[in-house]
């Protein structure tokens, strides 16, 4: 697979951020909730961080979503309060922006 160009990441992020106007859903996985609690961060702050993602934060993707056919996931890493945070976003934008992962990076 060819490397992803910045314009492709920009296009995905633009679509994702626009979809967040229709709604935002952070999957309430235990990892996500524990990381938010450890950071003292409400979901709205996680949403603000996601809205600020840029191609420089890109980590990997698009990759096929293991749960949903015809959907991909995009992965990003950002530094929050001096800690690396892993963010995985879904390309399924029909109902708004869906964040599958928002937790401390494991690698």
NORMOLIN-V12313 format. One record per pair of residues at least 12 apart in sequence whose ideal C-beta (glycine too) atoms are under 7 Angstrom apart, sorted by the first residue. I is the first residue (numbers start at 1). J is the second residue. Records with the same first field share a line. If there is no record, write none. Layout:
# NORMOLIN-V12313
I: J + J
This chain:
# NORMOLIN-V12313
6: 55
9: 55 + 58
10: 55
12: 74
13: 53
15: 93
16: 89 + 93 + 97
17: 51
19: 93 + 96 + 97
20: 47 + 51 + 96 + 97
22: 95 + 96
23: 95 + 96
24: 47 + 96 + 97
25: 96 + 98
26: 43 + 46 + 99 + 102
27: 99 + 100
31: 103
32: 101 + 102 + 103
35: 102 + 103 + 104
36: 102
39: 80 + 81
46: 102
49: 78 + 80
50: 87 + 99
53: 76
57: 76 + 77 + 78
58: 76
59: 75 + 76 + 77
60: 75
61: 73 + 74 + 75
62: 74 + 91
65: 90
68: 92
71: 90 + 91 + 92
72: 91
73: 88 + 89 + 90 + 100
74: 89 + 91
75: 88
77: 105
83: 104
84: 104 + 105
85: 102 + 103 + 104 + 105
86: 101 + 103 + 105
87: 99 + 101 + 102
88: 100 + 101
